């Protein structure tokens, strides 16, 4: 149990963003915890009950203590009873300070970004295998919002809004920013700044701050205060690393190269940099090249619905600086319009920041204002939703106001029918609830794909896109075929699993597509969902030692061979020139120059089309000429390859690769093709047989049996898959009639089957 707290604790307002994690933590720490909240969500109820918290009204009991949200008034009967009886009665922040007492506390503070940064820090420490406890000030989407562990290290975000920030003495403090807020408590900017200055003064180890604040905060500090910024002691550089991913590097007082995160935008990069610095300060070892998939935090750039025509996002941004950051991260989406729905938080904040809100929202294509979320405040003159509307109208004439008595869901659902549209809810009020109901309404209007769109949303970023009626011809080496009903390039394993599970539940067929080098797409197109692992996330090349490397399934074979040569790994050269990605090569057990890909494979990790991750050693897989049985109904994620010899000379490996390249150039056509069209008959070569039959140069439409290699059908320009199929039929018919040989297609007929096509 926590020293200084009674064994029996009752939590008032337990469904609040900060109270819920604290109630769970206290229960896990060994206290008997009961809780109540008039507006507790079903999700919050489940989390509390799962941690052993009993949901019931307060019952007077000797020795009971109360922990309450700052929103609970002094007139509350339970508060009055415990205070009158001399029992312990603490605000949430005061209780958190007792929890942190004697711990190696990493305090994440600031006006904006605390929850995001704290969540990032939790993920980083977990990935670095550090044992620690944590209390997030919100709910994760997939992890508990707090955890009690037998560790001295505690990660917590520290809230300044009610003054309880004064009770904390951290070892490591992060101050992300300081923008005057909570005006009802801090009348002046100086009063507000002093709250953070005091936290820095009480820090015992190290402080990390936005560089523009360093001079002021360091003036009275007793420990090093490190500034992060362009001219700070630590400089951050960032670059896009594929859709939704960013590569970060730190220079200066802290050196860290190429850490990749699944977030985009400047503020996300800064928050992640602060989290990395705090992790290192507490003793974590953050290695270069680390790739971090941050766990989504609810109400932080959360997606509720993601379809080819409508996306619904929601963020807690309720201060002008936060709004600016979200809109910057949102960016533009070609061909799409954006509607921003904003609900201001508290009358006092609205009154004081009205002009700043209007400026931040001025660039919105369409702006919908909801009534102010009071958060227990009484209305104030100049701070109403109507007042904000009038201020916004000065800078933006594309704004409407919807009062509290009007439900905006149907209005927004109707607007969504008018074309590709992003609807973005901002603010600390009821935006999440409205966004959820809107997503439910949109899903009901699309019975085939609605549930898939909602499932994908749970793991989507602003740039995650699923497309309808996507042309596939340009995604194949043959350059023929129709369109995909739905097409998706997942940016992470979480996204891949989400869509696979949703499609499996909905009975929608999923079709994996590699680089399209061993298939022909039907002219009629492809029903269901086509998935392609073309995002850089799937192209990892991780050295494991002793000549072993883990290779991502999306990696191009050409890039694989080049990287292996660079690392001095011999034995992969024969793969050079296979025009595909590793996933497709594994599925077909592709080979060349007398070798097969499974000759150099140790193990394969794959996911079934139902969304189950499996890993198998080569000896447990069933594979042979042009097949791997397990991957016929699964998608390879990555594989461990074993080199015949490590420490080879790069130039010598490159010479072998060049030799194989030249052989391919001499013996294979340069025109678009799908590679070898037929499997080799037993003891013979399909190319030799077709040459002997005199079929080279045969033409149907824009397709031709290559004059260079008889087992290639090439696209001379304007070919259709029907042209290719007719040539396949023709070659099979002649081979059977003249030689009594049945030629069987080696390439896949994507979206159909050869059995149907060859009837």
TORGU-21758 format. One line per 5 residues: number of its first residue (from 1); for each residue x, y, z of C-alpha. Coordinates in nm, 3 decimals, always signed. Example, Ala and Ser with C-alpha at 12.3 -4.5 7.8 and 13.67 -1.06 7.14 Angstrom:
! TORGU-21758
1	+1.230:-0.450:+0.780  +1.367:-0.106:+0.714
This chain:
! TORGU-21758
1	+0.000:+0.000:+0.000  +0.097:+0.366:-0.039  +0.249:+0.512:+0.276  +0.035:+0.793:+0.415  -0.289:+0.667:+0.263
6	-0.557:+0.465:+0.447  -0.621:+0.106:+0.351  -0.980:+0.195:+0.250  -1.021:+0.467:-0.018  -1.330:+0.598:-0.194
11	-1.282:+0.782:-0.526  -1.527:+1.055:-0.628  -1.551:+1.140:-0.998  -1.366:+0.818:-1.078  -1.443:+0.834:-1.450
16	-1.237:+1.150:-1.501  -0.928:+1.147:-1.721  -0.693:+1.167:-1.423  -0.905:+0.994:-1.160  -0.958:+0.667:-1.349
21	-0.585:+0.581:-1.373  -0.532:+0.680:-1.008  -0.817:+0.460:-0.881  -0.676:+0.163:-1.074  -0.324:+0.231:-0.945
26	-0.438:+0.251:-0.582  -0.623:-0.079:-0.617  -0.320:-0.248:-0.772  -0.104:-0.107:-0.490  -0.314:-0.301:-0.236
31	-0.578:-0.054:-0.118  -0.948:-0.142:-0.093  -1.092:+0.101:-0.344  -1.453:+0.192:-0.413  -1.557:+0.450:-0.668
36	-1.847:+0.642:-0.813  -1.915:+0.879:-1.101  -2.248:+1.002:-1.237  -2.118:+0.993:-1.594  -1.902:+0.680:-1.596
41	-1.863:+0.524:-1.941  -1.902:+0.153:-1.999  -1.536:+0.136:-2.092  -1.434:+0.316:-1.774  -1.657:+0.085:-1.571
46	-1.493:-0.222:-1.724  -1.142:-0.093:-1.655  -1.221:-0.016:-1.290  -1.395:-0.347:-1.226  -1.114:-0.542:-1.394
51	-0.866:-0.386:-1.151  -1.074:-0.478:-0.845  -1.235:-0.138:-0.787  -1.594:-0.174:-0.661  -1.842:+0.070:-0.811
56	-2.079:+0.183:-0.540  -2.199:+0.493:-0.361  -2.003:+0.617:-0.061  -2.075:+0.430:+0.262  -1.954:+0.576:+0.590
61	-1.689:+0.358:+0.747  -1.426:+0.419:+1.010  -1.089:+0.511:+0.863  -1.212:+0.559:+0.507  -1.033:+0.824:+0.302
66	-1.161:+1.012:+0.001  -0.979:+1.107:-0.317  -1.179:+1.337:-0.539  -1.167:+1.511:-0.872  -1.133:+1.889:-0.864
71	-1.471:+1.901:-1.034  -1.636:+1.765:-0.715  -1.774:+2.059:-0.516  -1.721:+2.121:-0.144  -2.091:+2.059:-0.088
76	-2.062:+1.693:-0.184  -2.209:+1.483:+0.099  -1.926:+1.229:+0.108  -1.662:+1.502:+0.119  -1.842:+1.682:+0.400
81	-1.881:+1.362:+0.603  -1.514:+1.261:+0.582  -1.387:+1.613:+0.645  -1.618:+1.652:+0.944  -1.504:+1.320:+1.091
86	-1.137:+1.415:+1.053  -1.067:+1.161:+0.779  -0.823:+1.205:+0.496  -0.975:+1.397:+0.206  -0.746:+1.463:-0.091
91	-0.773:+1.610:-0.437  -0.648:+1.385:-0.713  -0.321:+1.576:-0.750  -0.257:+1.569:-0.375  -0.303:+1.192:-0.370
96	-0.074:+1.154:-0.672  +0.193:+1.353:-0.486  +0.177:+1.102:-0.199  +0.203:+0.816:-0.449  +0.515:+0.982:-0.598
101	+0.680:+1.055:-0.263  +1.005:+0.859:-0.233  +0.989:+0.748:-0.599  +1.225:+0.836:-0.880  +0.955:+1.047:-1.043
106	+0.967:+1.152:-1.406  +0.723:+1.444:-1.412  +0.580:+1.545:-1.750  +0.443:+1.899:-1.726  +0.343:+2.188:-1.949
111	+0.041:+2.364:-2.088  +0.002:+2.127:-2.384  +0.114:+1.782:-2.491  +0.154:+1.628:-2.143  -0.058:+1.322:-2.214
116	+0.095:+1.257:-2.556  +0.451:+1.290:-2.423  +0.379:+1.082:-2.115  +0.229:+0.807:-2.331  +0.533:+0.816:-2.560
121	+0.768:+0.793:-2.261  +0.579:+0.490:-2.129  +0.615:+0.312:-2.465  +0.986:+0.400:-2.492  +1.069:+0.272:-2.142
126	+0.874:-0.047:-2.208  +1.059:-0.106:-2.536  +1.391:-0.043:-2.356  +1.289:-0.309:-2.099  +1.290:-0.072:-1.802
131	+1.078:-0.176:-1.502  +0.860:+0.116:-1.392  +0.517:+0.227:-1.272  +0.309:+0.488:-1.452  -0.003:+0.699:-1.432
136	-0.129:+0.849:-1.757  -0.373:+1.140:-1.745  -0.601:+0.975:-2.002  -0.681:+0.632:-2.142  -0.463:+0.435:-2.378
141	-0.631:+0.255:-2.663  -0.505:-0.095:-2.589  -0.312:-0.060:-2.261  -0.430:+0.015:-1.905  -0.405:+0.386:-1.817
146	-0.186:+0.310:-1.515  +0.032:+0.033:-1.378  +0.171:-0.038:-1.032  +0.506:-0.217:-1.044  +0.767:-0.309:-0.789
151	+1.000:-0.034:-0.908  +1.143:+0.292:-0.783  +1.071:+0.461:-1.115  +0.734:+0.633:-1.162  +0.618:+0.816:-1.475
156	+0.332:+1.062:-1.433  +0.195:+1.370:-1.598  +0.158:+1.659:-1.356  -0.144:+1.885:-1.390  -0.113:+2.252:-1.297
161	-0.481:+2.343:-1.335  -0.577:+2.311:-0.966  -0.249:+2.408:-0.800  -0.157:+2.057:-0.683  +0.160:+2.082:-0.894
166	+0.315:+2.236:-0.581  +0.329:+1.897:-0.405  +0.575:+1.722:-0.639  +0.955:+1.680:-0.611  +1.064:+1.492:-0.926
171	+1.400:+1.346:-1.015  +1.347:+1.429:-1.382  +1.115:+1.705:-1.502  +0.998:+1.781:-1.855  +0.837:+2.121:-1.916
176	+0.703:+2.109:-2.269  +0.574:+2.465:-2.291  +0.415:+2.738:-2.080  +0.119:+2.931:-2.226  -0.102:+3.118:-1.982
181	-0.407:+2.903:-1.911  -0.657:+2.821:-1.635  -0.733:+3.187:-1.594  -0.980:+3.135:-1.310  -0.690:+3.013:-1.092
186	-0.391:+3.200:-1.234  -0.491:+3.562:-1.285  -0.165:+3.663:-1.454  +0.094:+3.503:-1.677  +0.350:+3.547:-1.398
191	+0.133:+3.350:-1.155  +0.097:+3.073:-1.407  +0.469:+3.061:-1.491  +0.557:+3.048:-1.120  +0.381:+2.712:-1.089
196	+0.627:+2.554:-1.334  +0.920:+2.746:-1.192  +0.848:+2.592:-0.853  +0.838:+2.241:-1.003  +1.180:+2.300:-1.163
201	+1.318:+2.434:-0.834  +1.210:+2.115:-0.654  +1.360:+1.881:-0.917  +1.657:+1.680:-0.788  +1.810:+1.539:-1.105
206	+1.763:+1.698:-1.447  +1.517:+1.924:-1.626  +1.431:+1.933:-1.997  +1.249:+2.239:-2.130  +1.152:+2.413:-2.449
211	+1.461:+2.619:-2.525  +1.275:+2.952:-2.525  +1.196:+2.889:-2.156  +1.540:+2.773:-2.048  +1.683:+3.107:-1.933
216	+1.384:+3.192:-1.714  +1.344:+2.844:-1.565  +1.716:+2.787:-1.511  +1.765:+3.110:-1.317  +1.675:+2.957:-0.981
221	+1.720:+2.587:-1.060  +1.953:+2.370:-0.852  +2.005:+2.108:-1.124  +2.096:+2.113:-1.496  +1.823:+2.262:-1.717
226	+1.860:+2.145:-2.078  +1.689:+2.331:-2.360  +1.549:+2.152:-2.664  +1.521:+2.367:-2.975  +1.694:+2.497:-3.287
231	+1.949:+2.689:-3.079  +1.922:+2.476:-2.766  +2.173:+2.246:-2.603  +1.987:+1.966:-2.779  +1.875:+2.013:-3.140
236	+1.610:+1.798:-3.303  +1.605:+1.713:-3.672  +1.321:+1.525:-3.834  +1.231:+1.393:-4.175  +0.935:+1.206:-4.316
241	+0.991:+0.831:-4.333  +0.692:+0.719:-4.532  +0.328:+0.798:-4.466  +0.265:+0.869:-4.094  +0.624:+0.787:-3.991
246	+0.898:+1.031:-3.892  +1.270:+0.974:-3.841  +1.418:+1.172:-3.551  +1.778:+1.256:-3.463  +1.912:+1.446:-3.161
251	+2.238:+1.638:-3.159  +2.427:+1.836:-2.899  +2.413:+1.756:-2.528  +2.236:+1.432:-2.622  +2.329:+1.237:-2.935
256	+2.080:+0.993:-3.084  +2.058:+0.891:-3.449  +1.762:+0.776:-3.656  +1.482:+0.679:-3.419  +1.162:+0.623:-3.619
261	+0.817:+0.695:-3.475  +0.470:+0.629:-3.614  +0.368:+0.995:-3.582  +0.389:+1.299:-3.809  +0.395:+1.673:-3.751
266	+0.633:+1.904:-3.565  +0.466:+1.886:-3.223  +0.459:+1.505:-3.223  +0.829:+1.506:-3.310  +0.907:+1.750:-3.026
271	+0.699:+1.550:-2.776  +0.880:+1.231:-2.878  +1.218:+1.403:-2.843  +1.133:+1.510:-2.487  +1.025:+1.154:-2.407
276	+1.353:+1.015:-2.544  +1.556:+1.262:-2.337  +1.363:+1.178:-2.019  +1.407:+0.804:-2.080  +1.784:+0.841:-2.114
281	+1.798:+1.065:-1.804  +1.640:+0.793:-1.589  +1.887:+0.534:-1.717  +1.724:+0.374:-2.021  +1.945:+0.277:-2.314
286	+1.787:+0.403:-2.635  +1.964:+0.246:-2.932  +2.006:+0.409:-3.268  +1.771:+0.273:-3.533  +1.494:+0.206:-3.283
291	+1.149:+0.191:-3.443  +0.869:+0.282:-3.203  +0.499:+0.221:-3.262  +0.340:+0.445:-3.002  +0.020:+0.320:-2.841
296	-0.274:+0.544:-2.937  -0.408:+0.763:-2.656  -0.779:+0.832:-2.659  -0.879:+1.183:-2.752  -0.537:+1.251:-2.902
301	-0.561:+1.260:-3.284  -0.798:+0.967:-3.261  -0.970:+0.839:-3.572  -1.328:+0.715:-3.538  -1.409:+0.634:-3.901
306	-1.189:+0.583:-4.207  -1.343:+0.507:-4.545  -1.245:+0.601:-4.901  -1.492:+0.892:-4.884  -1.520:+0.997:-4.517
311	-1.274:+1.025:-4.231  -1.370:+1.129:-3.878  -1.098:+1.241:-3.636  -1.109:+1.385:-3.286  -0.853:+1.555:-3.063
316	-0.862:+1.705:-2.714  -0.703:+2.030:-2.840  -0.872:+2.306:-2.639  -0.610:+2.584:-2.646  -0.509:+2.789:-2.953
321	-0.155:+2.647:-2.953  -0.292:+2.292:-2.942  -0.534:+2.369:-3.226  -0.248:+2.508:-3.435  -0.046:+2.190:-3.377
326	-0.332:+1.958:-3.473  -0.418:+2.152:-3.789  -0.048:+2.153:-3.886  -0.032:+1.775:-3.838  -0.356:+1.734:-4.033
331	-0.208:+1.886:-4.348  -0.386:+1.891:-4.681  -0.544:+1.590:-4.847  -0.568:+1.627:-5.222  -0.927:+1.622:-5.348
336	-1.073:+1.624:-4.997  -1.252:+1.894:-4.802  -1.222:+1.941:-4.426  -1.486:+2.038:-4.171  -1.356:+2.134:-3.825
341	-1.601:+2.100:-3.535  -1.483:+2.290:-3.227  -1.619:+2.303:-2.874  -1.448:+2.547:-2.639  -1.369:+2.435:-2.283
346	-1.480:+2.658:-1.993  -1.631:+3.005:-2.014  -1.327:+3.164:-1.851  -1.084:+3.023:-2.110  -1.319:+3.118:-2.395
351	-1.349:+3.475:-2.272  -0.974:+3.523:-2.227  -0.862:+3.347:-2.546  -1.149:+3.433:-2.778  -0.938:+3.630:-3.026
356	-0.664:+3.365:-3.026  -0.921:+3.090:-3.092  -1.062:+3.284:-3.385  -0.713:+3.333:-3.530  -0.626:+2.964:-3.500
361	-0.955:+2.860:-3.662  -0.949:+3.125:-3.935  -0.797:+2.898:-4.198  -1.059:+2.623:-4.163  -1.239:+2.546:-4.489
366	-1.559:+2.494:-4.294  -1.599:+2.555:-3.921  -1.877:+2.430:-3.695  -1.887:+2.574:-3.341  -2.064:+2.391:-3.060
371	-2.172:+2.554:-2.734  -1.906:+2.594:-2.466  -1.837:+2.294:-2.242  -1.885:+2.445:-1.896  -1.688:+2.192:-1.684
376	-1.873:+2.306:-1.368  -1.823:+2.679:-1.439  -2.108:+2.927:-1.431  -2.165:+3.125:-1.754  -1.952:+3.438:-1.792
381	-2.029:+3.742:-2.003  -1.814:+3.736:-2.316  -1.732:+3.366:-2.282  -2.030:+3.196:-2.447  -2.039:+2.992:-2.767
386	-2.229:+3.274:-2.935  -1.956:+3.519:-2.834  -1.691:+3.293:-2.989  -1.901:+3.255:-3.304  -1.918:+3.631:-3.347
391	-1.542:+3.659:-3.300  -1.475:+3.382:-3.554  -1.706:+3.544:-3.808  -1.470:+3.841:-3.823  -1.200:+3.619:-3.979
396	-1.393:+3.331:-4.135  -1.730:+3.354:-4.308  -1.752:+2.974:-4.344  -1.860:+2.918:-3.987  -2.188:+2.805:-3.831
401	-2.296:+2.775:-3.467  -2.494:+2.478:-3.330  -2.642:+2.530:-2.986  -2.648:+2.270:-2.707  -3.010:+2.179:-2.779
406	-2.933:+2.063:-3.135  -2.777:+1.725:-3.213  -2.509:+1.781:-3.482  -2.478:+1.416:-3.588  -2.739:+1.409:-3.864
411	-2.623:+1.744:-4.000  -2.267:+1.616:-4.028  -2.377:+1.279:-4.171  -2.566:+1.460:-4.445  -2.264:+1.679:-4.517
416	-2.047:+1.366:-4.545  -2.251:+1.248:-4.845  -2.131:+1.543:-5.053  -1.789:+1.414:-5.142  -1.453:+1.312:-4.996
421	-1.457:+1.476:-4.655  -1.259:+1.484:-4.331  -1.453:+1.582:-4.020  -1.223:+1.683:-3.734  -1.359:+1.736:-3.383
426	-1.149:+1.958:-3.155  -1.201:+2.058:-2.793  -1.242:+1.911:-2.446  -1.618:+1.875:-2.438  -1.848:+1.620:-2.599
431	-1.657:+1.591:-2.927  -1.556:+1.230:-2.861  -1.915:+1.125:-2.796  -2.046:+1.305:-3.104  -1.763:+1.159:-3.315
436	-1.846:+0.810:-3.193  -2.217:+0.845:-3.274  -2.133:+0.993:-3.614  -1.906:+0.695:-3.691  -2.187:+0.459:-3.593
441	-2.428:+0.643:-3.824  -2.183:+0.634:-4.115  -2.116:+0.263:-4.060  -2.489:+0.188:-4.066  -2.509:+0.352:-4.410
446	-2.245:+0.110:-4.550  -2.346:-0.245:-4.447  -2.061:-0.414:-4.640  -1.765:-0.198:-4.536  -1.888:+0.005:-4.239
451	-1.744:-0.220:-3.967  -1.414:-0.248:-4.150  -1.396:+0.131:-4.176  -1.448:+0.161:-3.799  -1.192:-0.109:-3.722
456	-0.930:+0.052:-3.943  -1.003:+0.384:-3.774  -0.878:+0.256:-3.439  -0.523:+0.235:-3.579  -0.535:+0.520:-3.832
461	-0.337:+0.841:-3.846  -0.426:+1.153:-4.042  -0.253:+1.012:-4.351  -0.386:+0.655:-4.338  -0.590:+0.597:-4.652
466	-0.800:+0.309:-4.778  -0.902:+0.353:-5.142  -1.197:+0.236:-5.351  -1.190:+0.130:-5.717  -0.813:+0.142:-5.722
471	-0.645:+0.064:-6.059  -0.417:-0.239:-6.024  -0.253:-0.261:-6.367  +0.012:-0.004:-6.273  +0.095:-0.207:-5.962
476	+0.199:-0.514:-6.161  +0.492:-0.588:-6.388  +0.253:-0.706:-6.666  +0.062:-0.375:-6.663  -0.278:-0.531:-6.732
481	-0.603:-0.577:-6.542  -0.889:-0.401:-6.369  -0.955:-0.235:-6.034  -0.969:-0.339:-5.670  -1.295:-0.292:-5.481
486	-1.082:-0.170:-5.187  -0.706:-0.120:-5.170  -0.491:-0.063:-4.861  -0.121:-0.020:-4.784  -0.089:-0.072:-4.407
491	+0.165:+0.146:-4.226  +0.219:-0.092:-3.934  +0.151:-0.441:-3.804  -0.135:-0.301:-3.593  -0.308:-0.172:-3.906
496	-0.258:-0.500:-4.090  -0.406:-0.700:-3.802  -0.701:-0.462:-3.760  -0.817:-0.487:-4.122  -0.758:-0.862:-4.144
501	-0.966:-0.930:-3.834  -1.243:-0.694:-3.946  -1.262:-0.842:-4.296  -1.261:-1.195:-4.154  -1.554:-1.108:-3.926
506	-1.742:-0.938:-4.211  -1.680:-1.225:-4.455  -1.486:-1.004:-4.697  -1.210:-1.170:-4.899  -0.857:-1.036:-4.856
511	-0.605:-1.065:-5.138  -0.236:-0.995:-5.068  -0.047:-0.823:-5.349  +0.331:-0.801:-5.356  +0.507:-0.610:-5.630
516	+0.282:-0.779:-5.884  +0.560:-0.966:-6.061  +0.413:-1.315:-6.077  +0.048:-1.250:-6.148  -0.205:-1.129:-6.399
521	-0.495:-0.917:-6.277  -0.837:-1.002:-6.420  -0.991:-0.738:-6.647  -1.303:-0.761:-6.431  -1.107:-0.638:-6.132
526	-1.088:-0.779:-5.782  -1.360:-0.796:-5.520  -1.280:-0.758:-5.152  -0.969:-0.594:-5.009  -0.631:-0.591:-5.179
531	-0.344:-0.544:-4.931  +0.004:-0.443:-5.032  +0.301:-0.416:-4.795  +0.471:-0.134:-4.984  +0.513:+0.108:-4.692
536	+0.879:+0.148:-4.574  +0.771:-0.006:-4.242  +0.780:-0.349:-4.407  +1.131:-0.312:-4.555  +1.342:-0.370:-4.244
541	+1.690:-0.519:-4.266  +1.802:-0.611:-3.914  +2.132:-0.785:-3.854  +2.105:-1.061:-3.591  +2.467:-1.173:-3.586
546	+2.640:-1.489:-3.708  +2.538:-1.421:-4.067  +2.169:-1.398:-3.986  +1.935:-1.111:-4.072  +1.565:-1.044:-4.024
551	+1.418:-0.908:-4.346  +1.082:-0.741:-4.392  +0.835:-0.897:-4.635  +0.792:-0.569:-4.821  +1.159:-0.544:-4.909
556	+1.240:-0.549:-5.278  +1.467:-0.836:-5.373  +1.701:-0.598:-5.550  +1.735:-0.390:-5.231  +1.780:-0.707:-5.025
561	+2.072:-0.823:-5.237  +2.229:-0.477:-5.235  +2.206:-0.445:-4.858  +2.337:-0.798:-4.804  +2.639:-0.717:-5.021
566	+2.700:-0.399:-4.824  +2.697:-0.601:-4.499  +2.928:-0.869:-4.642  +2.666:-1.146:-4.637  +2.718:-1.405:-4.908
571	+2.468:-1.654:-5.048  +2.179:-1.430:-5.151  +2.322:-1.325:-5.488  +2.117:-1.576:-5.691  +1.799:-1.387:-5.598
576	+1.915:-1.074:-5.781  +1.687:-0.987:-6.068  +1.372:-1.153:-5.935  +1.131:-0.861:-5.987  +0.935:-0.888:-5.665
581	+0.924:-0.833:-5.292  +1.027:-1.083:-5.029  +0.671:-1.174:-4.928  +0.578:-1.282:-5.279  +0.908:-1.463:-5.327
586	+0.848:-1.661:-5.009  +0.492:-1.745:-5.106  +0.605:-1.883:-5.442  +0.936:-2.025:-5.317  +1.081:-1.836:-5.610
591	+1.420:-1.928:-5.742  +1.681:-1.852:-6.002  +2.026:-1.956:-6.112  +1.980:-2.301:-5.958  +1.878:-2.181:-5.613
596	+1.552:-2.141:-5.423  +1.466:-1.880:-5.163  +1.405:-2.141:-4.893  +1.766:-2.250:-4.937  +1.863:-1.944:-4.729
601	+1.559:-1.913:-4.499  +1.573:-2.008:-4.130  +1.222:-1.905:-4.022  +0.920:-1.711:-4.142  +0.681:-1.494:-3.942
606	+0.338:-1.458:-4.099  -0.018:-1.360:-4.021  -0.324:-1.560:-4.121  -0.608:-1.392:-4.305  -0.802:-1.410:-3.979
611	-0.538:-1.192:-3.812  -0.338:-1.449:-3.612  +0.041:-1.403:-3.596  +0.246:-1.721:-3.634  +0.615:-1.800:-3.668
616	+0.753:-2.123:-3.812  +1.096:-2.270:-3.861  +1.178:-2.379:-4.216  +1.152:-2.744:-4.116  +0.792:-2.694:-4.006
621	+0.682:-2.541:-4.337  +0.554:-2.732:-4.639  +0.721:-2.592:-4.948  +0.837:-2.709:-5.287  +0.857:-2.606:-5.650
626	+0.679:-2.271:-5.676  +0.476:-2.300:-5.354  +0.473:-2.261:-4.977  +0.155:-2.416:-4.844  +0.123:-2.204:-4.529
631	+0.156:-1.877:-4.720  -0.116:-1.962:-4.969  -0.369:-1.840:-4.713  -0.151:-1.603:-4.511  +0.068:-1.295:-4.545
636	+0.440:-1.311:-4.469  +0.556:-1.037:-4.231  +0.928:-1.105:-4.224  +1.180:-1.385:-4.239  +1.518:-1.470:-4.091
641	+1.776:-1.537:-4.361  +2.107:-1.715:-4.302  +2.414:-1.625:-4.505  +2.644:-1.896:-4.632  +2.934:-1.683:-4.511
646	+2.950:-1.349:-4.333  +3.239:-1.108:-4.357  +3.258:-1.133:-4.734  +3.409:-0.863:-4.954  +3.144:-0.630:-5.091
651	+3.312:-0.587:-5.430  +3.333:-0.964:-5.482  +2.968:-1.014:-5.389  +2.873:-0.733:-5.626  +3.065:-0.904:-5.909
656	+2.862:-1.222:-5.859  +2.540:-1.019:-5.859  +2.645:-0.840:-6.178  +2.716:-1.175:-6.344  +2.364:-1.297:-6.266
661	+2.217:-0.965:-6.382  +2.390:-0.995:-6.718  +2.267:-1.352:-6.766  +1.909:-1.237:-6.705  +1.942:-0.944:-6.944
666	+2.070:-1.175:-7.217  +1.802:-1.441:-7.172  +1.487:-1.251:-7.070  +1.273:-0.987:-7.245  +1.277:-0.624:-7.133
671	+0.908:-0.558:-7.210  +0.646:-0.571:-6.931  +0.572:-0.930:-6.831  +0.472:-1.143:-6.533  +0.788:-1.354:-6.549
676	+0.773:-1.718:-6.649  +0.412:-1.788:-6.741  +0.417:-2.173:-6.714  +0.563:-2.417:-6.466  +0.829:-2.642:-6.613
681	+0.697:-2.989:-6.704  +0.871:-3.278:-6.528  +1.217:-3.317:-6.671  +1.174:-3.042:-6.927  +1.167:-2.667:-6.975
686	+0.847:-2.484:-7.068  +1.049:-2.222:-7.256  +1.235:-2.484:-7.460  +0.909:-2.664:-7.540  +0.732:-2.347:-7.660
691	+1.035:-2.256:-7.871  +1.037:-2.604:-8.029  +0.666:-2.569:-8.107  +0.740:-2.247:-8.297  +0.509:-2.038:-8.083
696	+0.745:-1.746:-8.019  +0.602:-1.426:-8.161  +0.239:-1.542:-8.143  +0.016:-1.240:-8.078  -0.331:-1.180:-7.935
701	-0.424:-0.813:-7.913  -0.145:-0.635:-7.729  +0.002:-0.954:-7.584  +0.278:-1.159:-7.742  +0.476:-1.475:-7.664
706	+0.821:-1.323:-7.634  +1.060:-1.380:-7.923  +1.343:-1.375:-7.667  +1.214:-1.636:-7.419  +0.925:-1.871:-7.498
711	+0.801:-1.887:-7.137  +0.733:-1.513:-7.124  +0.420:-1.338:-7.244  +0.492:-0.969:-7.288  +0.273:-0.661:-7.305
716	+0.359:-0.488:-7.633  +0.135:-0.196:-7.534  -0.236:-0.183:-7.463  -0.268:-0.552:-7.375  -0.554:-0.675:-7.159
721	-0.558:-0.972:-6.925  -0.800:-1.134:-7.172  -0.528:-1.113:-7.438  -0.284:-1.285:-7.204  -0.536:-1.555:-7.112
726	-0.605:-1.629:-7.478  -0.234:-1.675:-7.543  -0.211:-1.908:-7.243  -0.501:-2.113:-7.384  -0.339:-2.119:-7.728
731	+0.001:-2.238:-7.600  -0.162:-2.505:-7.381  -0.375:-2.632:-7.671  -0.079:-2.662:-7.910  +0.144:-2.828:-7.647
736	-0.124:-3.085:-7.566  -0.213:-3.160:-7.928  +0.144:-3.184:-8.065  +0.344:-3.309:-7.766  +0.085:-3.450:-7.529
741	+0.216:-3.215:-7.258  -0.010:-3.025:-7.018  +0.132:-2.682:-6.943  +0.015:-2.539:-6.610  +0.028:-2.165:-6.539
746	+0.287:-2.061:-6.285  +0.164:-1.704:-6.248  -0.144:-1.631:-6.039  -0.466:-1.507:-6.197  -0.547:-1.233:-5.946
751	-0.917:-1.186:-5.883  -1.016:-1.505:-6.060  -0.888:-1.861:-6.106  -0.723:-2.042:-6.392  -0.977:-2.321:-6.356
756	-1.252:-2.076:-6.454  -1.047:-1.889:-6.711  -0.930:-2.199:-6.897  -1.273:-2.359:-6.941
